[in-house]
Structures are given as C-alpha cells and as structure tokens.
Amino acid sequence: MRTSIATVSLSGSLTEKLTAASRAGFDGVEIFENDLLASPLGPEEIRARCADLGLTVDLYQPLRDIEAVPEEEFARNLRRARHKFELMRRLGADTVLVCSSVHPLAADDDALAAEQLSRLADLAQDFGVRVAYEALAWGRHVSTYDHAWHVVETAGHPALGTCLDSFHILSRGSDPKGIEDIPGEKIFFLQLADAPLLAMDVLQWSRHYRCFPGQGGFDVAGLVRHVLRTGYDGPLSLEVFNDVFRQAEAGPTAVDAHRSLLVLQEQVGVADLPAPVVPTGVAFAELVTSDAGPVADVLAALGFTRGARHRSKPVDLWQQGEARVLVNTGTGVRRGDGTGLAAIGLESPDPPGAARRAEALLAPVLPRRRAERDAPLDAVAAPDGTELFFCATDRPGLPNWRADFEDTGQPAAGTGVTRIDHLALVQPWHHFDEAALFHRGVLGLSAQESVDVADPYGLLRSRAVTGEGGGVRIALSVGAAPADDTVHAQHIALSTPDVVTAARRFRAAGGALLPMPANYYDDLAARFAFADGELETYRELGILYDRDAHGEFRHCYTRTVGRVFFELVQRDGGYRGYGAVNAPVRLAAQHAARRLTGG
Amino acid sequence: MRTSIATVSLSGSLTEKLTAASRAGFDGVEIFENDLLASPLGPEEIRARCADLGLTVDLYQPLRDIEAVPEEEFARNLRRARHKFELMRRLGADTVLVCSSVHPLAADDDALAAEQLSRLADLAQDFGVRVAYEALAWGRHVSTYDHAWHVVETAGHPALGTCLDSFHILSRGSDPKGIEDIPGEKIFFLQLADAPLLAMDVLQWSRHYRCFPGQGGFDVAGLVRHVLRTGYDGPLSLEVFNDVFRQAEAGPTAVDAHRSLLVLQEQVGVADLPAPVVPTGVAFAELVTSDAGPVADVLAALGFTRGARHRSKPVDLWQQGEARVLVNTGTGVRRGDGTGLAAIGLESPDPPGAARRAEALLAPVLPRRRAERDAPLDAVAAPDGTELFFCATDRPGLPNWRADFEDTGQPAAGTGVTRIDHLALVQPWHHFDEAALFHRGVLGLSAQESVDVADPYGLLRSRAVTGEGGGVRIALSVGAAPADDTVHAQHIALSTPDVVTAARRFRAAGGALLPMPANYYDDLAARFAFADGELETYRELGILYDRDAHGEFRHCYTRTVGRVFFELVQRDGGYRGYGAVNAPVRLAAQHAARRLTGG
C-alpha cells in the first residue's frame, strides 16, 4: 500500500520534513497548514519540491469549525474555504480534511451539518478537491466515526467522504468493526496513530502523546484490517502529535515512522517482508577500548579467560562457560568516551535471513570490515548505534565467527559464570519508543512493560525486550531528559547459579564490588525472613535481593570501567524481572562511588 | 509556623537534600524511606547531620498497606512496623505516616481498620512514636480525609491521629471545610502540594505533576485556613513529587519551595512579611555587550537617541518617549554570549520597601556597585539571573537613577515609540514554575494562563506576568527540554500608536525587519477582511496581525543581535495578548534567518 506521513509528525522546517519523509521511503505527505504558513516557499514551490522528492501531496489539513452553524457564520466559512481550495490547487493537493466542529455556535443538527457540508463539497468540486470529514474525539456534537459517516451518508455528495483516524476511534473505545459498514470508496483517507494507554483528558493525550503504530497500546492493526475489508485503497498515513518527535531530528524519526508502517502492513497481511528470524542467544558482547588493561583486570577477576585472539584484528576473546566478551582495541574503536559496549553478537538460526529482514525494515546495514578468509558476518546498527551481528557459534553448515579466533592455550579458570543473562543499553533520549519497536520488529523479540526507576537525579524509564526461553534479554533504559551522565552506563549481566560464590571469588581475585548501604539490608530484614547468616553475607558482599511470584533474584555489581560495568545475577525458580525494585539503591550507590573517585 | 519539606521533593543524595533544605531556611524534613535506604549514612549519622543543620526529623514515611487485612497478614505488617519503629528511634523521628491501604486483600471494614491501627499505635507508643493515618486519593476503601478521620476517631487511641495532604483532598474535589470538624490535636501532620488542573489518572497526576503551593491551580491557602481553625500547631510541610524537580539542582528548588510557604503563610495571615510594592512601569531595560556597535545601530534605526551617558560607568542611555534602553559595555558584563538583556529597571512607588520584600522572600540581594555620589539602587536577582532594579525616574523625594546620567545634548529623533510594551525572558528549563511564583510573590504581579507555542524544533510554553493597567508586562517562556538555542532569545517589545509608520522609518534608517512568509498573508486574507492595501502593507513590512474580543494587535520584529531582538507593537482597543497565535510563524522565520546567516 502507499504510505504517507503528516508533516506535523516530524520536526524542522517544511523542507526538512519533506526531505526526511522522502529519504525514509514514504510515498506522500499530509501537509499541515501551520507548516505551510511558516514556510518561505510558495505553494507552487512546495508542489515542485514534493515532485522532485517523489512525494505526492495526499492531504491538506485542516479546515475546522465548518458545519452546523448559523447561515451568516457558514457564509464566512465558505469564504475561508474558497481561499484554501485555491491554495490547494496551487499546491496540487486534491483532498482536504474537515474536522468535526468544536465551535460554541455549532448546532446538534445532523441534517444541517449534512446540508452545509454538501454545499462545501459543491464548492470544493469546482476546484477539483474532495472533502474528507472526520470525527474528532472531542467534537462538540460529532465525536464518533459512525456519526461522521452518518452525516456524510446523509449528504450523499460525490465530493464528500469520511476520514478515519485510529486515535480518535480507539481513544474513545469505539468498536472499529462498524467501519466495515462504510463503502471503501467513501473512505477518502485513513490516518494512523498509536498511543500509550493513559487515563487523561483526550485532547491533551491526542496533542502530546500519540506515537507510531506498534509503539503504544492500541490495536491499530485490528482497525486497519476492518478498513481494508471495505475496499479502501488510499494510503496508510501517519498523523502523530508527540512532544518528543517535535524535538528529535526529522531524519531518524521518519525512518522510525516508515518502519512502523512496514511492520503494520506485515501484521495485516499486505506486505511481503522476509520472515523474522528470532535470535536464540547472545554469542558475544563486544567492548571497544583504547586501553584494555582495566577491563581485562575486571574480566580476569570475574573468572574469564583470555582464551583466543582474532587472527587479523586486535580483538581478544574472553570466555567463561557460554559467556563471551570481545575486547577490541583496534582502529574499529568507534566511541571516543572510554571503554564501552559497541556490539552484540546474536546467535541466529539463519544469519543472512536475519540481515535481510533487518535491511527490509530500514536498519542501516554495516559495511563488512573483514579479512578475506574471515567468516562472513552480517551486521546492522540499532537505533542507539550498537552494532548487531547475526552469527552462529560452532554450528555445522554455517560460517563460524569463532573460527576466526586462534586459541591462546590459556587454561580456563571460572567463578561459575555460565552465560550472559542480559545486556542493559542506555538509549538516546529521543529514541526510546523507536528502540522497542526496532527490537520487536526487526529482531522478533517481545517487549515487556515499561517501568519507572527513581535515580537520585531524575526518573529513568526501563523496558526489556526478550526472546523466547530467555536466551536473549536486553534491557533498554532512558533518562527523563537529555543528560550526559556516565553513571548511566551500559552493563553486561552474567548468569551464575551461585552469586555468593561468584562474588567471593571475584573479590578474592582483586575485583572491586559496588558497596551497598547498610540501611538497605535493615529494610530487607523488615521485609523478608532469611536463613541465619544469609543477610549478613549479602551485606558483606553488596548482594541485592528480590522476589516475585515465580522465584528469587540475587545480584551484585562491579565498579564501572569507562562506560560499562558488570552484574552477577542468580535467577532461581523462574524469576522474570531484572531487580528493578533495587535499581534506585544501586543507582545511588553508583553516584556515591563516582563522587568518591571524582569520576 | 514551622516549615518542613519531604526529601522526595528535592534531587540528589540525602546529604545534598538535607543541606539544601537547611540553607533555604526550612525547620525540618520528612524523610522518605527510599532516600534513607540509598544513603551510606546510618540512622544515627542522619540524625546527627540533621541536628548539625538545625533540622528536625518531623516525619518518617511511609508505612503502606497496613490495615483491614487478614490477621496473618497483619501479624507480618506488625513485624515490619517494629523494624521501622526501631529505625525511627535511632533516627530521632517521632511521627510515622501510614497511607490508607491499596492492598487487594484489604477489607471494606472500618471497624477492622480501626482495631488494627489501634494495635499498631500500641506498638508505636512503646517506641515513643505517633502514627499519622492518611487517605490516599486512590486508597482501596479509604480515599477521603473524612473517612480516614472516621477510622481514627473510632480507634480512639492517643498515639493515632490523622495526616492531611492537600493533594489527596483537593485532587478529588473534596470540600476542605469539613476539616474544621477534626480536633487540631488529632491532626498529627499537614502535607502541602499544589498541582496544575489536569484531567488525568490521579495516581500519575500525584506522582509526576505536583508542584509547590501557588504554582498550580489548587486553593491550598483555603485548605490551610481550615486546618488552622482546628488549632493545628504542627509544621507546614511540602510533599511534592515532580519529574522536573527530580532533575533540578536541590539548592534552588529548596529556595523556591520555602518561598512558596512564605507566600502561603502571608495569604493565610500567619506571616509578617513586608507588604508587596507593585511596580508601575518599566524604567529601563539594560543590555550588556562587549561591542555596542550592532545594537546601537538597531536602536538608532528604531528612532532612539543616545541621550545620556552614566557619569561613572560605561553605560549609554538610549531614549525615545518613555522607552529607555541602557547599553552597558563595562566590566559589569556578566554574560559571555554576546549582547543580552541583563537587567530591568522597575518603576517602584517605594524602592527600598520593594527590596525589603524581595529579600524577605529569599531573592538574592545584589551588591551595589556604584560610585559614592550615584543614586542608591536596590536590586535583586530573578530566578533566571536577570537583575531587577527597584527605582524611581524623576520623582520628587526619591533617589533619581536618571540623575547619574549626563545628557549628551543629542537631539531627539523618534519613530513614534512611546514606551516599553513588554519584555520577553527565556527561562532556564527547570525554573519555569519558580519564575511565575517569583514574579507574583516577590513583585506582586499577576500571572496569566500558560500557553503552548509550536516552534519548528519543539514546543515552547509561555506565561505572562503583568501589573495593573499594563504598566509592567513580562512574558516568561521555556522550551520543552533543556536546549541551547539562540533563536530563543530575549526580546524588548516597544509600543507605538502606528506600527506601519514606525516600521517604515526603521527600514528607511537602514534597519532590517524579520521577513515573514507570503503564505502567512494568504491565510490572513482567508481569515479576516482588510481595507484596500492594508494587507499588502503588512506583507511588505513583515507585520503580523491578531484580534481578540477586546481589540487588535499589529507587530513586527527586528533581526536578532547577539541574544536579543526588538519588536514593534501596536495595541488597539484593549487587546490583551501578545500575538501568541503568530509565534510559530515568527519562530520559523527566525530559524530561517539564522540558517541564512549561518548564525
């Protein structure tokens, strides 16, 4: 299907918006009146710019407060509309959006509304324009899609149809099934937006919190299925009012937006995307650093062995059980701010298939920087810049990245770490919703609920994306505002069946655990009953404790190196979370540790 | 009255919060459990720290989900409470907050609730602790203050009283008059918070959008009056959950908080502050710059005359009608980023009285940098750093700042500017609510409604504060997120009875007006009927137009110099606004102009 986006969904000047929409692959745009008014380009110039960019002008909007008003008022409205129809002719736009009236003088009179809209459509027809009438959720008298359709049907004018907007329909809890009663050719336009499920004034909700399909809580796909059954053949168009998108760069937002429509089209069965290839595990995490010393010390104390070295690049493979950490000191170092997590190797049942899907869903494909004889590795960039490698570890019939590493012969030691439990990635402020949709749509992971976490210097939001069976768990987090705060580092959580032993061995090997405040343990004593000595052990080692309906969670943290730290976690009995209840204490401890070291 | 603040209202570590509360003049604190848990200080150390800082620990909170539960559950709750009472003894806190239960097992049984709270109070008494029971607005069965009081009264226990929280009472729309039926000695604590009037889920509203009294829409003073009539003699304590305050520096937030309680106490008649002295006009606006050339060119083209020079400082006085602009090139230049608006002279009926009030309301008093023979000038700093001078211009019996300037003898020219219409100040992100309260409380101005303004790169919020009769008008604005954006400069709006003539003369004198897009004028033609040629004149000069129920507004803008620009405004027939409807077009034009000049 053709795709379109309202200019109000993107930031910047009209020219910047059009360019971003075109580059992201949209076929058309809805031009929002304020964007046109503020543009130094005249209507003909905008039309030419769109044509150059391969964009059609699918809608001009909005006309407001038109119908069911006293005749004198309506005459003024027709005068205003004539100006706009002239403008649309210059602009090359053939459909105008008319929102249901919120005017205090508007009458609750469907016959009058139909009669006046019919006269508006008469005028529009003279200019080659079609009128799409839409029910605002907060319209004074017409606030549901079936009511708007009733008015349109009553008018019975060929140049008058209806516009459906998923936000206005789903925010009111209307049943979208009734859409199927509308003939497809009378649905002149379809606007799509999702939104988080908030209990708030619908006007504020609509103006500030809309998001792209798949980023909120609405069943947008369900609604689109109903629309398609009517025979509707217009574009799928995004109309999203969102305070964050208003500030974010238009280019990435447009890509995020177009990706949401691709996923949506797949959901409703009208897109032919390569099938999702869900990763089954984490093959490796790759750290980049200009000085491998400090992080090597921590890995060694954690019981990792520097077991192999890449044969053509300055990359060490540190291993323990199935946990593998690459330490890259080569020219491939892409982040200037010290040691950081740069890449994740995802164990994939079909690495080229996974890459094909990622590319189809607009993930930037990374150039292969490898020697001739190295195993081919497909990689794409996630929205936060983390490189995702689709790979196979020692699996017959597939290129084996592990074979590019030569064993050092160092003996395995080990503190009981078995695998990577999860990776925690800090997201750029403007890209949190995008990140969840990316991991879900591109990688086929499931997104869990968002949780708020209180940091001493602001609220964080955190959301996990996981594969089936817990083979891949990624915790995405974002601060409440843009901030440069090294406390909010990325981290690698390592799974162990016995966190106490692992922590003791780490400390015995010279590792520094993050100390936790004594008050925390007094509170644990008030909340839970522990076996004799258990709490004292946790207190001594800085181990945190949580429990859910499924099981228990014990975890502790290393000091931060550059922009990365490690966590040792012991999950028992099917505990599903990440110890979010302990995060405020951990974050405060990290702030305190940073103050002490002046870091 | 004694004043107190909950640690959750401030950002940072517990130590930082306590220090900020003490410095701002609070007498005590409520210690929020999570702040204690995350602190490396033990309870005795916190107690000692508070004592050193002159703070009492007025409340420890919260105990949750205590009452009206099955006996087995209640036994666990008592065990948990015993731990907390022991902690409170170490902490030196004698009152604990118990929130009404939200537990799924809680029964709708007031008798059971009273009986269990009575047993809790028995235990508390052994530790010298009083229990203050509070109705959460979203409590499962107890959600109103009168219901909570009914339970407390039924229990009839000397160590059990109630805690009143203005948010929980006013957010539900309860009538606070019934508070007077509670004996004052049974009101163990009073927590105050204001909030903007939002239609949203009350839990989210409470957790993210509370603000200090006078910054929202609640009648907090009215509620406090009812409480005082009961004979309540405990502290006024602020408990504010706010996403912005969580990120802002604790020091300024604590000052803002304490100021809100001082204003509140004045409102309810228990504080003895110097009376407000409302400024009657703008004596001058002071620009600081290291290079007076560019701004002098603009002022000259605007028809200002460099009529006088300060006799001891490198400050020129530019004047036209009653509009005066000082241009300061001296060492007093306090902002490094080019030409900016540094100070405002407010025409005050009683300058020393105005300064006394400002100081009593915690405004930083600025040192007087003046020569011996200069007129004394009292000045304080506004939250955004702008210096406010309280002064008199040529008024008998008062020191005359104008007398420190020696006339240059330059002849007056003029383009018809009569006075400063308003000043527009960009506020630091974290201090918008504080700024409005400051201008209202300290200066005695009235705050108007907030409006949202769409900038191409994010939403702005704007709010005007005005004196009676329009002598002083200040428009405060803030972006949707912290940003360094020179488009959002401060500006000085100059009043003229004929903006067309003023604009023509400005242009004839070599001044550059900000060009506005042609599309804007096409839209004006659609919206309004103009006299022949009128619209063409506006289009030629870049004049914007607005109309309200009272009158008309015509305005145009100069190019930006450094971080400041000028606006020429013509108000007719009592128009009350600031042309907010035109602000998106103006902002887009400024962005476009900046791109063109590469600025």
Interface residues (C-beta under 8 A of the other chain):
Chain A: S11 G12 S13 E33 N34 L36 L37 A38 S39 P40 G42 P43 R79 R80 H83 K84 L87 L198 A199 M200 D201 Q204 D243 R246 Q247 W429 A454 P456 Y457 G458 L459 A480 A481 P482 A483 P515 P517 A518 N519 Y520 D522 D523 A525 A526 R527 P584 V585 L587 A588 A589 H591 A592
Chain B: S11 G12 S13 E33 N34 L36 L37 A38 S39 P40 G42 P43 R79 R80 H83 K84 L87 L198 A199 M200 D201 Q204 D243 R246 Q247 W429 A454 P456 Y457 G458 L459 A480 A481 P482 A483 P515 P517 A518 N519 Y520 D522 D523 A525 A526 R527 P584 V585 L587 A588 A589 H591 A592
